[in-house]
Amino acid sequence: MAVKGITAGRERYYRRNIALGDGAQGSAPTVSSAVPGVPPGVWHGQAARALGLSGIVSDAQMRALFGLGMHPDAEALVARELSEGASLKRAMKAARLGPAVPRLAELSPLDKEIEQVLAHVSEQLCRPLTKAETRSVRLRTAAHAFETEYHRAPADGAELGRYLAARTGPQRRAVTGYDLTFSNEELSLLFALGGPDVRRVVLEVLAQARTETLAWIEHHALAVRTGPGGVAQQRAQPGLLATVYLHYESRAGDPMVHEHVVISPRVKGPDGRWRNLDSRLLLRDVVAASELFNQRSLELICSRLALATEEAEVTPGQRPVMRIAGIDPRLRAAFAQRGNAVRTMADALFDDYRRRHGRQPHGRARYGLLEQARNQTRSAKRQARSLDELLTAWRRRAIAATDRKAVDNLLATARATARAATQQPDRAAFDPAAAAEEVLAAVTERRTTFRRRHVLAEARRYLMRTLAGATAQPRAAEEITDLVLAHRDCLDITPPEINPSHPDLVRADGTSIYRPIGSQTYTTHSLLAAENRLLAAARTSVIPPVGRGTFARVAALHRGPMDTGQRALASSFVLSEQLLLAGLGPAGAGKTTAMKLVAKAVDAAGGRLIPLAPSSRAAKVLGDDLGRRAHTLHSWLHQRARLGRAGPDEAADKDFRLRPGDVVLIDEAGMAGTLLLEKVLADAAAAGAVVRLLGDPHQLAAVEAGGALRLIARAGGAIELDQLHRFRVPGEADASLILRDSAETRAVFDWYRDKGRIVARTYEAMCDAVFTAWAKDLDKGLTSLMTAADTATVTALNRRAQAWHIAAGTVDTRQTAHLRAGQRAHVGDIIVTRLNRRRMTVRGGRDFVKNGDTWRVQKILPDGDVVVRHTQHRGRIRLPAPYLAAQCELGYASTIHRAQGMTVDTSHALASARSNREGVYVQLTRGMRTNRLYVAIEDGDRLDDVLAAIAARRRDQLSATESIAALQQEISAPGQLSAEFTDVAERATTARLTGLLEHTLGPDEAAVFLAADAYPALIRALHTAERAGFDLPRLVGDTVPRRGFGDADDPAAVLTWRLRQRMQDSAEAQQDTRPRPLAALTLAQLHTLTRLAASHRAVAREALKAADAAFTHLPAPVTT
């Protein structure tokens, strides 16, 4: 399940392309239809039912709700109110749902013109514009505006780009909806290739799983915020106002049965008023909701069709996914190849264009090549198709990828696989306590701290994995979650409330409204104890592994460049009396060079340096640099445990023995889990050895629960290098340190921008630029590296690089080997292995196939096996076809994680607005000669803003100890306490003044004001008057007319205006500069004068009465 925000004005896309698939409205959801288009949308949710909304969603309703933030039937409501004699303002009020949609930024004239042209072109094409088309339209419109303003054409594209950037800007738009996409690959495959009965079941399962997930969201993920800065978070009343749209295919035309659930941000708060949804809670709970949808989808489809599920690794290093067992993998690959085929064809056309013209294709040329690629990979133009046409096309593709028998027997084969499963899940044997142990272990393996939603999501994954498609007991995931949080090892580290609780300031569950819902944070006693033991070890004194005289002799004989910092690090590592010591240094500081001196010194003292690392690849690099065998942390502990069980065996255990004086060196310690480090430390301490950590906490963090390296460094147990040796360009070393450490986010990338190292354009253009620069560097004989954060981009760059090598004749395409994810390798290609295989040894057993190793294909054998040669140590091995298909990819480009630790001549890094600082730091520190950053930005984004966002986005993993301190600091922050105090004061004032109004006007008349929208403004006006010294009961009584405000659209607004007028008149009277003769008198004197004035007035009134009595006896005047 995915979620995406919808902003004001952008709902037109959903009205045209979600409500109308490819511009056509189809028939109702069915298993067979000859009518082109998708089924119409329908209303869903408790709030929709409360408003009387049901059935099909109209375009006018979509525009009113998601475009204007009003009642879906706003037009009818306004017309009805006007017909009954209401004013326009009152009629519009009747159609509102909460506050009006704010206009956060006015569009510039050029922005408005571009939007109008884009909307017109999109309507003519009956489809959304591609990024290339949108960019072309923007440039054409900007060029026309330029000519109108300057009476000439732009000199070049750069001038036009500067004009466009100056006349437009990033637009902040209010969010008017959220699009939740519910899809499941297994349901899509069954729908595409199953019969009518299967398709009917799939649609029913999809609808039921979606309904259950939305019901969970209604009761758990809806909240509103009130108070200054939204400091108070309260549960919203359960109820979504949503529309549901069913679609059958993906944009590439592959089977993808999915539902778009477009939900309105309008929800009712606890007071019954319509308010805006607090999106932070919704977005945080998306993962838990997504796991519920996945779980229920698989449970329902397996129950209805007698199927079973199994785990499958889709992306190396990521969590496995659950799939229906028994489905031919060729079918999955067949329906994932269309998008890859278009991209591969387009890359080949771009390369051909560049060879013929000597430049990159841009504008119309690029768009034309993209269209050519689409046309060559798809026989017909994309348009609205009926379900029957889609089913026929999908069946034809499936048969072409496999055979007719495999397609016809899809369901029977899957059912047979389910029956043949030897381990059937037993619901009666479900053990919640055992499940809680496993779930807690899974959560704490990756997180130092966690919250309930993390445990709940993991519990649902556990149920899917262990039940293999069988239906879980009701509330099984919640039961497991409760047991985990009550586990003896689970520790609640949520800080206690500073202020005493008050009934009006807590939610129904007893938590404070000033704490985010679900913010209760946990860790484990085990992890905290491990961190404490690591800190204690950094303060524990032991005998140094090397004597000072021995180190001095070795250092004097050492040859090679070494600065003062490196020598100090080496001496500290061997001469320090600390049991645990860390050495920190940025990329390129020469940490490994210092370790060579450490190794020599330890050897000279009769000890042994044992290099360890978190990954096999890092261990191999470290071992090669130090000239000795290195191990991963896991393998080292495993072998040490075996050694302890089997007893000493001199021939077998010499590499895994520990003696007093040995030094255990852990490289890339920032990527090592805390519990692993503590186990290695305990084992070493028991043997009399010392432990030394090496790494950089500012690079990528551990996949496991980590943060220990930074914790030790902040406690003072670390030596840090500050001189860099990798970079050849003056100033780049200092620039990399600023990127690593600086708190000024706006200045982090200044050096790189000044040197022209950063460029920004669209995603497609940046992919082109990265590849082109990489290819040029290879032509120059340099070692070069392409990196990206996501595997999809890495795969695209790999395919592009492969096509380039094929065109250059360095790759022979006559034979093909199948790799994972539909990739293919040929003789001469570079591939990367993604899974350790210790039994696949090379170099006479001195090395083995490791995750991250790169190999060049030398021979493809008839059975699909491949003979490859390692790109570094040149060892050869035969990789089996099954291993290739499951665990090998093209290896020209690299993910950031795999790139950490590499050193090349040039580095070309692709980043985006979603990149984080640690990842970009790794990308920009791989190259010795140059490091360039290519930022993919969307139209309207400013490069300055994107770079500032990257610099501000940290992915540091805090240790549990640091997390406790951070939580305590957060709850006691002055800004937080100030906002809470202000909100409490406002609530108290509102309650007091509300009581005053009810006492003064009576409950019935006061209720009229309380229900008005402007009541908060009225309270503020009354509070202002009170502080100004007014007698509020008298002021309110004099201001509220006897006839009331029955004809007012908003009585509170009218009364507020009158109160402010009274206060303004009083203020003007007080500013009167005329002489005041009584100003110098005391209060007692004024009271005396008041009594005298009253006495004189009484005498005067008696005299007037006497005069009136005498006047009445006189003759009346004659009138005619």
N, C-alpha and C positions, 0 to 999 in steps of 0.2 A: 504494500500500500504506500502510495506517495502522496504528498500534499504540496500544493502551490497556491500562493496568494493571488487574488484577482483585485486589480486596482480600478478606481473610478475611470470610466471611459474605455477600459479594455474589455468590458463585458460583451462588446460587440462581437469579438472573436467567438465567445461561447455561444452567443445567440446564432451566429451564422454557421459555425463549424462543429460545435458540440451538440447543440439542439438539432442542427441540420447537417448530417454527415455528407461532406463534399457537396453541400448546397442542395440536398434533396431530403425530403421527409418521407421515410419509409412507413411500413405498416407496424402494427403492434408486435411486441416480442413473440417470436414463433420459431419453429424448427425448420421452416421452409417458406420462402417468399420469393416471388418474382418481381416485387416492387423495389426499385432502386432506393437506397438511402438507409438510414438507421431508424429505429423505433422512436416515437416521440417521448419526450421527458415526462416524468410524473412527479407529483409532490410526495414528500416523505418527511416524517418527524413529528414528534408530539406537538411542537409549536405550530406546525402547518395544520394539524388537525384542530387545534384550538382556535385557529383563525378561520376555520371552515374551508380550508384548501384541500382539494383532492383531485384525482384524475390528471388529465394532461396539462402541461405547463404551456401557456401561450407566450408569444414573443413580447407582448405588452407587459405581462407579469414579470418576465425576466428583466426587462428594461427598468421597470419600477423598483424591483427589489435590489438587483445587483448594480444598476446604473445610478439610481437616485437614493437608494437606502430607504425606500418608502414601502408601504403596504403593497403586496403584489396586485391587489385590486384597487390601487389608488385612483385610477380614472373613474371607476364606478362610484367609489366613495365620495370623491369630490363632487361629481355630478349630482349625487343624491343630496348632499348637504346644501349645495347651491339651490337646488330645486325646492328645498324646504325653507329658503330664505336666509340661510347662514351667510356670513361674510366670506370672502375668498380666504382670508387668513384663518378663520375657524374651519373652513372646509379643508384647507391644506393640513391643518393640525389633526383633523380626524383621520387623515390618510398617512400620518407619520408613524414610524416605528422607532421611537427614541430620537436622539439628536440628529440633526441634519448632517449630511456628508460634508466634511470640511474641504475647502479648496486650499490645499497646502502650498501651491505654487501656481502663479499665473503663467499660461503659455505665452511665449513670445510670438510675434506675428509670423515669423518663419516657421516656428513649431506648428502653429495652427494651419498654415498652408500645407505643410508636409503631411500632417495628419489627414487633412481633407483629401489630398491626392492619394495617399496610401489607402484610405477607406474606399475611394472611388475605384482604384485599380483592383483592389481585393474583391469588391463586389462584381466587377466585370469578369474576373477570372473564376468567381465562385469558389474560392479557396484562399487559405492564408498565404501571404507572400513568404517566400523563402528569405533567408538572411541576405543572400546575394541580390535578390530582387528588391528587397527593402532598401538596401544600400544604394542600388542603382537609382531608384526613385528619389531617394533623399538627395543624391548628388545632382540629378537633373533639376529638381525643384530649386536647390540651392544655387545652381548655375544660372537659372532664369532670374532668381532674385538678385544675384550679383550683377547681372547685366542691367537689370532695371535700376539698381542703385548707382552703379558706377559707369553705366553706358559703354561698357566694353566687356569682353569675355575674360574670364580668369586667365592669368598667364600660364598656369600649370595646375596640376592636381594639388600641390602643396598649398598654393594660395587659396584655392577653393576650400581645402580642408580647414585652413585657418579661419576663413570667413564663416564656414559652417559651425565651427567650434565657438566662435565669438557671438554668433547670432542665436545659438541654441544652448541648452544646458540640461543637466540632469533634472528630471521632473519628479518631485515628491507628490505622490498621489495617495489618497486615502484608500485603505483596503476595504472593499465592499463585498468580499466573499473569499471562500477557500475551496479549491478543487481537490477533493480526495479521490484518487484513482484506485479502484479495486481490481486487481487482475491476478491471475495464477496461470503459469505456463502449462501445468498439467491439465487444468480444465480446458485451456485453449486447444491443446492437442486432441483431447477426447472430443471436443465439439467439432473440430475441423474434420476428423476422420471417422467419427462414430456415426451410427445410424440415427434416425429421427428420435427413437426412444432415448438414446444416449444423450443427444443434444438437449432434449427436454429435461433430463435429469441434471445436466450441467447448468442450464439456466436456473433451475430451481435451487440447486446448491449454491450458485453464485449469489442469488437473491437472499437466501436464508443466511449465509455467512456474512454478507454485507449488512443485513438487518440486525443481526446479533452484535456486530461490531459497532454500528452506529448507536445501538441501545446502550452499549458499554460507554461510549463516548458521551452520550447524553447524561449519564449518571456520574461520570468520573472526571471528565476533561473540560467541563464548562465552568467558567468563572468570570467575574467582572471585577474591575478595580475602581476604587473611589479614593477620595482624599487627595491632598497635594502630591502631585507626581505619581498618582496611583499607588500610594503607600499601602493601602488596605486592599486585600484580596478576599473576596467572598464568593461562596458557591452560588452559581446561577441556578435558577429553577430548571429541572431537567426538561429539555425540549429543544430540538433542532428545527430550523426552518430551512429545508433542503429540497433540491431537485435532483432526480436520478436519470441519467442517460446511458443507455446500453449501446455499446459499439462492438463490432465483430472483428475488426482487423487493426493492425498497426499502420503507421504511416508508410511503411515499406511494403504493405500488402500482405504481410505474414499473418497467420491466424493469431489473434489476440482478443479473446472475449474479455471485455472489461467494462466497468461501469464508472462513469464520472459522477460523483456525488458533489454537487456544488452547494455548499452550505453558506447561509447568510451569517454575518457576524452579529446580527441582532438577537439577543437573548434577554430573558427577563431576570432581573436581579432579585435578591431576596425580598425587596420591598414591592415587587410586582411591576416595577417600571422597566420599560425597554431600555437596554443599555448595550454598549459595544462589548463584544466577547474579548476576554483577555487571551490573546493568541499564544502567549508564552506557555501557558499550561497545556493548551491543545497541541502545540508543536512538541513539547516535551513528552507527551503521552502517545505520540504517533507510533513509536517503536512498539510499545506494549499493545496498542490497538492492532498494528500490523501483524504481530505474532498471533493475536487472537484470530484474525481473519485467516491467516495461513493455516493455523491449527484446525479451525472449524471447516475450512474448505476441503482439506484432505480427509478429515474424519467423515464428513458427510458423503463425499464422493466415494470413498472406500467402502462405507457402509451400504450405500445405495447400489454400487456396482460390484461388490465383493472383490475389492482390490487391496493391495498392500503397498506400503511405501518403503523406501530405502534411502540412506544417506548418499550424497554425491558431491564431490568437490568440483565447484564451478570455477572459482578463482583461487590460485595457489596462495596459501597463507591466510585465506579468509575462512570464515565458518562454512562448513558444508551445508547444503540445502537438501530438503526432503523432496524426493521425486517418486512418482508411481513406478513400482518395480515392473520390469518386463517390457518396457517400451523401447523399441529399437533406437539406439542413439543416432542412427543415420537420419531418422525423422526429425530429431531435434536440430541437427546440423542443417538439414535441408531448409527448415523454416527460419534459420538465422543467417542465411547466406545472402539474401537480397541486398540488405544494407551494405554488407561487406563487398558485394560485387559492384555496386554503384561506386563506392569509394575507391576501390582498386582500379576500376576503369577510368574514373576521373583523374586519379593520380598519374596513370599512364598517359592520358591525353595532355595533362599539364606538363609532364616531362617532355613529351614530343613537341609541344608548343615552345618550350624553353629552348630546346635544341635548335628549332627552326628559326626562332626570332631573337634569341639571345637575351630574353627577359621573361619575367613572370607574367602570366595572363591576368589582366585586371578588368574590372568593369564588364562591358558587354562581351569581351572575349572569354572571360572566365565563366560568365553565365551561360554563354553558348556551349562551352565545353561541358559544363555540368549537365545541361539539357541533353547533349549528345550522349553522355554517359548513361543518363536515365533511359534514354530511348534505346540504347544498345543492350541494356540489361532488362528492359521490360517491353513487351511486344506492343502494348496499347497504352495510350495516355491515361493517367490516373483520373478517374471520374467516379461518380456515385454508381455503385454496382449493387445488384440485388444479392440477397443471401444465397440463393441458388447458384448464381454465377461464382460467388466466392467459394462455395463448397466444391464446385466442379474444378475450379482452378487449383485449389489446395490438394484435392485428391490426385490431380494430374501430376503436380509437383512431387507429392509423396511417392507415387508409383515410380516416377523417374529416378528418385533418389534411392529407392529400395527395389521392391517388386510388388506386383498386384497381390500376391499371397500375403506378404507381410502387412500390407495395408488392410486387406479384408479381415485378417485374423488378429488385428491389433488388440481388441478387447479380450478375445479368447486367450491370446498369449499372456496378457497381463494377469488375467484371472488364474491361469495355470501356474504362473510364477508365484502368485499369492498363496495358492494351495500347496505348492511345493516348498514353501518356506519352512525350514526345520524348527525355527523358534517362533512360535505363535505367541503374541502378547496375551497374558492372562490377567483379566481385570480383577479377579479375586486375589491375585498375588501382589497387587499394587501396594507398595509399602511407602506411605508418606514420609516416614522418618528416614528411610534410606534415600528417598528422592531428595529430601531436604539436604542431606549430607552432600550429595552429588551436585545439586544446584548451588549450594554455598561454595563448594570448591571451584565450580566453573566461574562464578561471579568474582570471587576473590583472586582467581588466577589472572584476571585482566584489570581489576580495579583495586586501587588502594582504599577508596571509599565508595559507597554505593547507597542507593535509595530504593524505596519499595518498588518503583516502576522497573528498575533494573532487574530485581529479583523476579518480579512477575513475568517479565519478558523471557528470562532464562528458564523459568519454570514451564512456560508454554513450549519452549524449544525442547526441553527435556521430555515432555509428554509426547510431542511429535516424534522424537527420536526413539523413545523406548516402546511406545505403543504401535509404531509402524503402521499407522492408519486406523487402528481401532479407536473407538470413541472413548474419551476419558470420562471419568466420573464427574458429575456436576460440581463445579467449584473446586476441582482438583488443583488447579494452578494456584488459586487463592489459599487453599489449605497448605500447599507446599510453601508458599510465600510466608504465611504466618509462622510456620514451623522454623523457617530459616531465620526470621527476625527474632524469634524467641530462642534460638540456638545458644548453647552455653558459650560458644566461641564468638558470637556476634555481640558487638558493643555499640551502643547508641552514643554517638559523640555530638549530638545536637546540643548547642549551648542552652543553658536554662534561661528563662525569661528574666530580664533585668527588673522589670516593673511587675507589681502584682496584677493578676488577671481581674477582669471585670466582666460581668455577664454580657454587657453590650459589645465587648471587644473580642469575643471568641466565637468561633464557628461551632456548628452542631457537634463536631467531634472533639471539642474542647481545645483546639489549637488556636493560637492568636491570629487575628486577621492581619497582623503585620508580618507574619511569616508566610512565605509562599506555600501553597498547598503542595503536599508531598515533599517538603524540604527536609524532613527528618533524615539525618545522615548517619550511616553506620560504617564501621570497619570491623576488624576482628582482633581479638586479644593476641592471636598468634602473630599477626603482622606487626602490631605495635611492639610486641615483645622482641620480634626479630629486629626491628629498627632500633630499639633500645640496646640490644646486644651489639649491633654494628657500631653505635655511638660509643658504647662502653669500650669496645675493642680499640677504637681510635684513641682512647685515653689510657689503655692498658700498656704497661711497660714490659718489654721482654728483652732478651739478649739479641743485639743486632746480628743479622746473618753474616756480616762482613766486618772485619776490623779496619780501623782507620789506616793503619799502615799498609794493609793489603790493597785497599782501594786506592791509596796514593800511588803505589807502584803500578797498578793496572792503568790508572788514569794517565800516568806519565808516559806509558808505552802506547796509549791509544792514539791512533792516527785517523784523521778525518775531521771535517768541519764540525764544530760544536761550540755554541755560544755559552755565555755564563749561566743562563737560565737552564739550558739542557744539562750542563754539568751539575748544577745545584739539584736538579730533579734526580739525576742518577745517584748522587751522593746521599740524598735524603732517603731514597728507596733502599739503599743497602746499609746505611749507617744509622738510620733512625731506630730508636728503641720502641716505637709504636708497633703494636701487633697488627694494626690496620692503618694504612696510609693511602691517600688518593693523590694522583697526579692529574691535573687538569690542564687543558690547552686547546686553543681553537684549531680549526682545520689548517694544516700547513705549518704548525709550530715545531714539528720535528720530535714528536713524542717517541716515535719508534726509534729514531736515531739515538736518543738517550738510553733507550732500553738495551741497545747493543752493548753499551758500556756496562750497564747493570748485569747483563748476562756474563760478560767476561769476568767481572768482579766476583760474582757468585761462584763461578767455576773455579776461580783462583782460590777461593776460601774453602773449597771442598764441598760446597753445596750444589744444589741443582735448581735452575730456573725452569718453572713449569708454566708455559703459556696457555691460557684459556681464553675463550671468547664465546659470546652468546650464540653465534651461528657458525656453521661449518665453513662457510666462505671466509668469514673474518678470521677464524682460527687458522685456515690454510695460509692466508696472507701474512698473519703474524708469525706463524711458524717458519715460513720462507724467509721473512726479514731477519729473524733471529737465528736461523740455521738449526732449528730443532723442532721436534714433533710437537704440535699443538693439538688441543682437544676442545670440544665444545663443553660448556658447563654441564649439560645433561649427561653427556657420555662420560665425563670425568666422574661425576657422582655415581653413575650407574656402575662403572668399573670399580670404583672404590668400595661400593656396597658388595659387589661380587667378591672382591678380594677379602673383605672382612668375613664373609660367610664361608669361603673355601679354604681360608688359611693361607699362609705364605707359600708362594711358588716362585722361586727365583727366576726361572726361565720365562714365566708368563706375566709376572707382575712388575717387572723392573720399570716400565714406563709409568706405572701408577702407584709406585711406592712413595711415601713421604717420610722424611727424616728431619730431625732438628737441624736448622740452618738452611733448609730449602725455602725458596721464595715462590709463592703462587702468584702469578701475574695475570690479571683479568683485564683484557683490552675491551674497548667499547663497553665499559661498565655502565654507562648511561642507558644502554639498551638491555641490561640484565635485570631480571626480576629480583625484588628484595629478598624473598624467601630463598631463592637459589643462592644469592650472595651469602646469606647467613649460613646456609648449609655448608658451602665451601669453607667459610670462615671457621665454623665449629670443627670441621674435619681437620683443617690445617692446624688450628690451635691445639687440638688433642695430640697431634703428631709433633708438635714443637716447631712448626713452620710459621712463617709470617705471610700476610696477604697484602698485595699491592694492587690498587685499582687505577686504571688509566682510561681517560675518556673526556668527553665534553658534554656537560649537561644542557648546553644550548643547541645541540643537534637533535636528531630524532630520538624520541623517548622509547622506553621499553614497550613491547607488545604486552608483556605480563605486568602485574602490579609492581611498579618501580618507584623512582624518585629518590632512591637511597644515595646515589652519588651526590646529588645536590644537597641532600640533608647533611651528609658527612662534610661536604665542603663548607657549608654555612656554619657548622659547628667548629670549624677551625682545623679539621683533620685533612688538609689538602695542600699540596704545593702546586702553583699555577705558573705555566709558561706564558710569556707575553710577547715574544719575538717570533715572527713568522718567516718561513724560508721557502715556501712553495711558489710564491708569485714572482713573476719576472718584471712586471710593470710597476714603476715607482708609484706609491700611493695606494695600491690595491690592498696591501696588507692592512693598512689603517682603515680602509673602507670596509673590509670584511669584519673588522672588530666593531666598527660602528653598527653594521648590520646585525652583528651578534648581540651587542650589549646595550646600545643606546636606547634611552627612554623617550627621546624626541622622535615620534613616529613620522613627522613630516620631513625630517632631515636624514632618515636612514638610507635612502637611495640617492642622495645628492651627487656623490662622486660618480656613481654608475651613470647617472643621467648626463652629467657634465662631459663624460668621456664617450657619450653616444653608445653606451652598452645596453640601454633599455629602449625597446621599440614597442609600440602598441597598435594593434589593429584588430580586425575580426578574428575569430577562432580559425577559420579556414586560411586566412592570410598568414597568420602566425605559424600554423603548421607548415605552410609552404616555406616560410622564411627559415624556420628551424632546419627543415630538411635541406634546403638549398645551401645554407651556411655549412652544415655538416658535410655535404657532398664536396663542396669546394675545399674544405680542409683536408679531406681524404685525398683529393687530387694533388694536394701539395705535399703529401706524404706525412701529414700530422696524425696523431691519435686524437680522435674527437669523440664526444659523447653527447647524445640526445637524451634529455630527461623530461618526464611529465609525471604529474601526480596520479593520474587515473590510468587504469589498464586499457581502456578503450582508446585513448590517445596514443599510448605506447604501441598498441596493436596497429593503429593506423600508420604511425611512423615506420613501424617494422615493414608493413606491406609496401609502403612507398620506397623504402630503402631496398627492399628485395627487387622491386620493379626496376629501380635504377641500376642495380647490379646486373640484372638480366639484360637490360638494354646495353650495358657496357661490355657484355660478353664474359663477365667473371663468374656467372652462375649458369650452369647447364640445366635446361628445363626438360631434357629428354626423359628423365626419371623423376618420380615424385614420391615423397614420403609424407604421410599424414601426421600433422601435429594437433595439439589441442585447439579447441574453439574454431575449427574449420580452417586453420592455417595449413599451408603446405611448404615443405622444404625441398630444395633441389641440391645437387652436387655443387659445392662452393658456398652455400648459405652458412650464415652464422646462426646457431641456435643456442638457447639457454635451457638448462635443466632446472626444474623447480621443486624437486623432491630428493632428499638424501637417500642414497642407496649404498650402504657400506659394503654390501657383497659385490657390487660392481667396482672392482678395483682396477687401478691403472698404475703404470710405472713400477711393476713388480710388487704390488701391494703397498707401496708407499703413499698412495693417495686413492681416493674413491670418488664416485660421482656425487656431487654436492649441489644443494640448492644455490642457484646463482652462478654456477660455472658456465662459461661460454665455450662452444665447440664449433669447429668448422666441419661441415659435412664433406667426407671424402668419397664415400661410396654408398649407393643404395642397393641393397640386396633384393633378390626376387621375392622373398617372403616378407618384405617390408621393413626388415631390420636395417640399421644404418651404421656404417663405420664412421666415427668422428675422431677428430684430433683436437686436444685442448689448445686454446689460443695462447696460453701462457707457458705451461711446462711441457707442451707438445706431446703428452701422453695420448695413446690411441686406445679406443675401446669400441665394442659393438653394442649399440643400444637396441634393445628389443622393440618391436613395433608397438606392443601394448603400452610400454613405458613412454614411447614417443607420443602416442595419441593422447595420453592422459597427463603427462607431466613435462612436455617440452613445448617451447614457443620459439618464434624468431627472436634473435638476440641483438639486433642492431641498436634499438633504443632501450632505455632502462627506466624503471620506476625509481622514485627518489630513494626508497629504502634500499634497493639493490645498489644504487649509486654511492651510498655512504661508504667511505673508505677507499673509493677509487681516486686515482690521480691520472689525468690525461693532459694533452697539450691544450686543447680547447674544449669548452663546455657550452652547449646551447640548450637553454632551459626554457620550457614552456610553462607559464603560470597563468592564473586567472584571478578574478575577484574572490574566489573561494580558497585560494592558497593561504597557507599559514607561514609565519615567519621562519620557523625552524626548517621547514621544507625548502623554502627559497634560499635560506642560508646554505644548506647542503648543496643545492644546485649551483650557487654562485661561488663555490669554493673548490670545485673539482679540477678546474683548468689551471695550468701553470702560466700559459701565455695569455689567454683571454677567457673571460666568462661573460656570456651575454644572456640577457633575460628578455623573453618575448612574451608580452602580456596580452592575452586574449580578452578584449573588452567588447561589451555590447554597445549598440548605438546609444548615444546620450551619456555614456559613462565618461568621466574625466580621469585621465591617467593619474593625476595627483591624488584624487580621492581613492582610486583603486589601490595605489601603492601605500597610502596611509592606512587603508583597511588591512592590507597584508601585514604591515609592520605592527599593527595593534593586535592582530590575531595570533595569540600564543597558544601552543598545544603542550605546554609543560605539564608533566604529570607530577603532582605534588605527592609527597609521602603522606602517610596517615598522620604523622606528627605535625607536619606543616599544615595539613588540612584542618586539624583541630584549631591551630592558632588562627588560620584564615577565617574560619567560621566565627570564632570569638571576636575577632576584629570587625567582621562584617556586622554582627548584631549590635556592637557598641560603637559603630562609626558615628561621628557627630552629625553627618548629614542624615543618616537614618533616624537617629534619636530626635533630631529637630523636626523631621517630617512627621514622626509619630506624635510628638508633643503638639504640633500644629493641628493635626487631625483630631486628637482627643479634645483639644480646646474648642474646635469648631463643632464637634458632636455635642459637647456639654452646652455650648452656647445655643445650639439649635434646640436641644431638649428644653432648656430653660425658657427661651423665647417662645417656643411652641406652647408651653404651659401658660405663659402670660397671655398669648393671643386667645387661647381657649377660655381663660378666665375673664378676659375683657370683652370678647365678642360672643362668647357662648360656643359650645362644641359644634353645633350645626353650622354656624356662620364661619367659624374658623376652619372647618373641614373644606370649605370652598377654596380657601387659600392654600391649604396643605396639599390639595390635589393638583394645583396649578404647576405648570412647568417652571415658572419664574419664582417659585417659593424659596429656593436657595438665595436668590438675589434679594428677596424681601427680608430674609433673616439677616443678611449682611447689612442692609439699610437700617434695620432696627438696631443692630449692634453698634453701628456708627452713630446713630442718634443717641443711644444710651451713653456712649463714651463722650459725646458732646454735651451731656448734662440734661438731656430732655427727660421729662416725666413720661415714660412710655405709655402707661395706661391712658393718661390724658391725651397724649399725642395721637395714639391710635383711635381713641374715641372721637377726637375732633376731626380726624382725617377720613375715617370711614363714613360715608353718607348713610343716612337712614334708609334710603332706597336700595342700598347695596350696589353690587356690580353685576347684576344679572345679565346685562347686555354686553359685558366686556368679554373679549376673546380670551384674555388671561387676567383674571382679577388680581393676582399677585403682582403682575407687571404694572398694572394701573396704580395699585396702592404703593408700590415701590417708587414709582415716578412722583406721586404726590408727596410721599415722605421726603424725598430728596429735594423737592421744591420748597417744602417747609423748612428744611434745614438750610437750604441756600438763602431763603428770605431772612432767616435768623442770622446767618453769617453776615449778610449784607448789612443788617441792622446793627450788628456789633461793630462793624467797620465804619459806622457813621462818625464823622470828625467834628460834628457840632459840639459846643461847650456843654459839659455835664456838671451843673453846680452841686449836685449831691454826691459826686464821685468820692469826695474826701471824707464823708461821714462814716462813722462806725456802724456795725450791724444794730447795736442797741439804739443808737440815735435814729436809724432808719425805722426801727419798730415803733419808736415814740412818734415819729412823724406820721407813720401809717395810722396809729390810733387817733391822732389829732385830725388827720384827713378824714377818717371815718366819722368822727364826731361832727366835723363841719359839714360833711355830706348829709348826715342825718338831719341837721338843722335846716340845711338848704332844701331838702326834700319836703320837710314840714311846711316851709314857707311856700313852696310851689303848690302843695296841696291846698293851702288856704287861698292862694290866688286863683286856682282853678275853681274852687267852690264859689268864690265871689263872681267869677266870670260867668258862671252858668245862670245867674239871675238877671243878666243883662238881656235886652230884646235881641232877637236873632235878626240878622240882615234880611232885607226883602229881596226876593229873587223873582224874576219873570221868565 
